[in-house]
């Protein structure tokens, strides 16, 4: 079994559903509640700055409009990414990976960086996110865990920063998951928890992979998955499924 230095509970998009996702405010919120690991989405601006955003468009989580891949970061950083969630977070920004790494270090947080390419930018996003992550965490541990739904992005990341651990991310686990994860030398498989069964978890673990299940917001389900052998639970309910929940 490959080394797995990560906590059992992971805060989804930094602060789950109690802070504006993929912001420094979210990361601060997760840390304040005692979380020791966060997951967040990294993509590229038009001028190739790695920053945090889940969607291809900035519309849902900011006061801006349009596709992120068409915007320079100096435009993106001016957008209010907090008021949509709650006026208390007015002025929150979509941070760069540089800013996020600094915040992770200051809080002592491990990171799962989901490589989230805009349409048509899979390879370049994989390359640039991996390169930046390797540089930023060069003297810090544990190393960030890279994951992606995009095989091409994760493959590019593997070629760029082979020493960073990787996890293939699936909505539905395909029949060739063994071949895919082996080809990328993955340490983990990340799956929608609703697709997992006890038998499948055993099969994946027997292959030598660790498992991260997302997005688990029911405490009873979190306990069940842990009993099956799931290694990490990614949750929005960081106020209920906290750092010591599975201790």
C-alpha positions as CSV (number, residue, x, y, z in Angstrom):
1,X,0.0,0.0,0.0
2,X,1.4,3.4,-1.0
3,X,2.2,6.0,1.6
4,X,-0.8,8.1,2.6
5,X,0.1,11.0,4.8
6,X,-3.3,12.7,4.6
7,X,-6.1,13.3,7.2
8,X,-9.3,11.3,7.0
9,X,-11.6,14.4,6.7
10,X,-11.1,16.8,3.8
11,X,-12.9,20.2,3.5
12,X,-14.6,20.4,0.1
13,X,-13.6,23.6,-1.8
14,X,-11.9,24.9,1.3
15,X,-14.8,25.7,3.6
16,X,-17.6,23.4,2.5
17,X,-21.0,25.0,2.5
18,X,-20.3,27.5,5.3
19,X,-18.1,29.9,3.4
20,X,-17.7,31.0,-0.2
21,X,-16.0,28.2,-2.1
22,X,-12.5,28.4,-3.4
23,X,-11.6,31.5,-1.5
24,X,-9.1,32.3,1.3
25,X,-12.1,33.0,3.5
26,X,-13.2,29.4,2.9
27,X,-9.7,28.1,3.8
28,X,-9.6,30.2,7.0
29,X,-13.1,28.8,7.9
30,X,-12.0,25.2,7.5
31,X,-8.9,25.8,9.5
32,X,-10.8,27.6,12.3
33,X,-13.0,24.5,12.6
34,X,-9.9,22.3,13.0
35,X,-9.8,20.8,9.6
36,X,-6.3,19.6,8.5
37,X,-6.8,19.2,4.8
38,X,-8.7,21.1,2.1
39,X,-9.7,20.3,-1.5
40,X,-10.0,23.1,-4.0
41,X,-10.2,23.6,-7.8
42,X,-7.4,25.1,-9.8
43,X,-7.6,26.4,-13.4
44,X,-5.9,29.0,-15.7
45,X,-6.7,32.5,-16.5
46,X,-6.2,33.8,-20.1
47,X,-2.7,34.8,-19.2
48,X,-1.9,31.5,-17.6
49,X,-2.1,32.4,-13.9
50,X,-3.2,29.4,-11.8
51,X,-6.1,30.5,-9.6
52,X,-9.1,28.9,-7.8
53,X,-12.5,28.5,-9.5
54,X,-14.8,25.5,-10.0
55,X,-16.9,26.5,-13.0
56,X,-15.8,27.5,-16.5
57,X,-17.8,30.7,-16.0
58,X,-17.3,33.2,-13.2
59,X,-21.0,33.9,-13.1
60,X,-22.2,31.6,-10.3
61,X,-19.6,32.5,-7.7
62,X,-18.8,36.1,-8.4
63,X,-20.3,39.4,-9.6
64,X,-18.6,38.9,-12.9
65,X,-19.8,37.4,-16.2
66,X,-18.3,35.2,-18.8
67,X,-15.8,32.4,-19.3
68,X,-12.7,32.5,-17.1
69,X,-10.4,31.4,-19.9
70,X,-11.1,34.6,-21.7
71,X,-10.2,36.8,-18.7
72,X,-6.8,37.9,-17.5
73,X,-6.1,37.4,-13.8
74,X,-5.9,41.2,-13.2
75,X,-9.6,41.2,-14.2
76,X,-10.5,38.1,-12.2
77,X,-8.9,39.4,-9.0
78,X,-11.1,42.4,-9.0
79,X,-14.3,40.3,-8.9
80,X,-16.2,40.0,-5.7
81,X,-16.3,36.2,-5.0
82,X,-18.0,36.4,-1.6
83,X,-21.2,38.5,-1.6
84,X,-23.1,35.8,-3.7
85,X,-22.7,33.5,-0.7
86,X,-23.3,36.0,2.1
87,X,-22.8,39.8,2.4
88,X,-20.5,39.1,5.3
89,X,-17.9,37.8,2.8
90,X,-18.1,40.9,0.6
91,X,-14.7,41.5,-1.1
92,X,-13.5,37.9,-1.1
93,X,-11.4,37.1,-4.1
94,X,-10.5,34.2,-6.3
95,X,-7.0,33.6,-5.1
96,X,-3.9,32.4,-6.9
97,X,-2.3,29.1,-6.1
98,X,0.6,31.1,-4.7
99,X,-1.8,32.8,-2.2
100,X,-3.4,29.5,-1.3
101,X,-0.1,27.7,-0.7
102,X,0.9,30.5,1.7
103,X,-2.4,30.1,3.6
104,X,-2.0,26.4,3.7
105,X,1.4,26.7,5.2
106,X,0.3,29.3,7.8
107,X,-2.6,27.0,8.9
108,X,-0.7,23.8,8.6
109,X,-3.1,22.4,6.0
110,X,-2.6,19.5,3.6
111,X,-4.0,20.1,0.1
112,X,-5.9,18.2,-2.6
113,X,-5.5,20.2,-5.7
114,X,-8.2,19.3,-8.3
115,X,-6.9,20.3,-11.7
116,X,-10.1,21.8,-13.3
117,X,-9.3,22.8,-16.8
118,X,-11.5,25.2,-18.8
119,X,-12.8,23.6,-22.0
120,X,-10.0,22.8,-24.4
121,X,-7.2,23.6,-21.9
122,X,-6.6,20.2,-20.3
123,X,-3.0,19.6,-21.1
124,X,-1.7,23.1,-20.5
125,X,-3.7,23.3,-17.2
126,X,-2.2,20.0,-16.1
127,X,1.3,21.2,-16.9
128,X,1.1,24.6,-15.3
129,X,-0.8,23.5,-12.1
130,X,1.7,20.7,-11.5
131,X,4.7,22.9,-12.2
132,X,3.4,25.6,-9.8
133,X,2.5,23.1,-7.1
134,X,5.9,21.4,-7.3
135,X,7.6,24.8,-6.9
136,X,5.4,26.1,-4.1
137,X,5.5,22.9,-2.0
138,X,9.2,22.1,-2.8
139,X,10.2,22.5,0.8
140,X,6.9,21.7,2.5
141,X,5.1,18.5,3.4
142,X,3.0,16.6,2.9
143,X,3.1,17.1,-0.9
144,X,-0.2,18.3,-2.4
145,X,-2.3,15.5,-3.8
146,X,-3.2,16.2,-7.4
147,X,-6.5,14.9,-8.9
148,X,-8.6,15.5,-11.9
149,X,-11.6,14.2,-13.9
150,X,-9.5,14.9,-17.0
151,X,-7.1,12.0,-17.8
152,X,-5.2,14.3,-20.2
153,X,-4.7,16.9,-17.5
154,X,-3.5,14.4,-14.9
155,X,-1.3,12.7,-17.5
156,X,0.3,16.1,-18.3
157,X,0.7,16.7,-14.6
158,X,2.4,13.4,-14.1
159,X,4.9,14.1,-16.9
160,X,5.6,17.6,-15.5
161,X,5.9,16.8,-11.8
162,X,6.2,13.0,-11.5
163,X,7.1,13.1,-7.8
164,X,3.8,14.7,-6.8
165,X,1.1,12.1,-5.8
166,X,-1.9,11.7,-8.0
167,X,-5.4,10.5,-7.8
168,X,-7.8,9.8,-10.7
169,X,-11.2,11.4,-10.1
170,X,-14.4,9.7,-11.3
171,X,-18.1,10.5,-11.3
172,X,-18.7,6.9,-12.4
173,X,-15.8,4.4,-12.0
174,X,-15.1,2.9,-15.4
175,X,-14.3,-0.8,-16.0
176,X,-10.7,0.1,-16.9
177,X,-10.0,2.0,-13.7
178,X,-7.0,-0.3,-12.9
179,X,-5.4,0.4,-16.3
180,X,-6.0,4.2,-16.0
181,X,-4.7,4.5,-12.5
182,X,-1.7,2.3,-13.2
183,X,-0.7,4.2,-16.4
184,X,-0.6,7.4,-14.3
185,X,1.1,5.8,-11.3
186,X,-1.8,7.0,-9.1
187,X,-1.7,6.6,-5.4
188,X,-5.4,7.0,-5.1
189,X,-8.8,6.8,-6.7
190,X,-11.4,9.5,-6.0
191,X,-15.0,8.6,-6.4
192,X,-18.5,9.9,-5.9
193,X,-19.5,8.1,-2.7
194,X,-22.8,7.0,-4.1
195,X,-21.0,4.8,-6.7
196,X,-19.1,2.9,-4.0
197,X,-20.1,-0.4,-2.4
198,X,-18.3,-2.4,0.2
199,X,-17.2,-4.9,-2.4
200,X,-15.9,-2.2,-4.8
201,X,-14.0,-0.5,-2.0
202,X,-12.3,-3.8,-1.1
203,X,-11.4,-4.4,-4.8
204,X,-9.9,-0.9,-5.1
205,X,-8.0,-1.3,-1.8
206,X,-6.7,-4.7,-2.8
207,X,-5.2,-3.2,-6.0
208,X,-3.0,-1.0,-3.7
209,X,-4.8,2.3,-4.2
210,X,-6.2,4.6,-1.5
211,X,-9.7,5.9,-1.8
212,X,-11.1,9.4,-1.4
213,X,-14.9,9.6,-1.4
214,X,-16.8,12.8,-2.3
215,X,-19.0,14.7,-1.3
216,X,-20.2,13.0,1.9
217,X,-22.5,15.2,4.0
218,X,-24.3,12.5,6.0
219,X,-22.5,11.5,9.2
220,X,-23.9,7.9,9.1
221,X,-22.7,7.5,5.5
222,X,-19.3,8.9,6.4
223,X,-19.0,6.3,9.2
224,X,-20.1,3.5,6.9
225,X,-17.5,4.4,4.2
226,X,-14.8,4.6,6.8
227,X,-15.8,1.1,8.1
228,X,-15.4,-0.2,4.5
229,X,-11.9,1.1,4.4
230,X,-12.3,4.5,2.6
231,X,-9.2,6.5,3.5
232,X,-10.5,10.1,3.1
233,X,-14.0,11.7,3.2
234,X,-14.4,15.0,1.4
235,X,-17.3,16.9,2.9
236,X,-19.3,20.1,2.7
237,X,-20.5,19.6,6.3
238,X,-17.3,20.5,8.0
239,X,-19.4,21.9,10.9
240,X,-20.7,18.3,11.5
241,X,-18.2,16.0,10.0
242,X,-15.2,17.6,11.6
243,X,-11.5,16.8,11.9
244,X,-11.9,14.3,14.7
245,X,-15.1,12.8,13.5
246,X,-13.7,9.4,12.7
247,X,-11.3,9.2,15.6
